[in-house]
Amino acid sequence: MEDLAARFREGVKERGGFRYPKELRELAVEYSLQARGRGAPWQRIGEELGLCKATLGRWVERGKEPSASVGRSALHAVEVVVVEPSVASRPVLVMPCGARVEGLTVGDLVSVLESLR
């Protein structure tokens, strides 16, 4: 584990410019996750790597995203559920944030969605 931190610090010495290369960010994330697994606080991990806690936290969060290289996406997973017509009398809108709208006609639901643009 200490080897990861040493490799990161050595890479920082060799780099130029303001941005950290992807390989260095990945080393820092890997080291951070291992250190957190052993109970180390974020502050100490950042100090060991010479990074502020906020930068380290952003890198770790980005590393958890399925498409971290693409960035944040406005697309969300959709689950299609087939319901018997007798059970579903009106459509239901469930938004990505978890809000649920029921009891409206299709036209009214479209109006709700258009007003959220």
URTAPE-V496924 format. One record per pair of residues at least 6 apart in sequence whose C-alpha atoms are under 6 Angstrom apart, sorted by the first residue. I is the first residue (numbers start at 1). J is the second residue. Records with the same first field share a line. If there is no record, write none. Layout:
I->J  J
This chain:
4->31
8->24
29->60
43->53
46->52  53
62->68
92->101  102
93->100  101
94->100
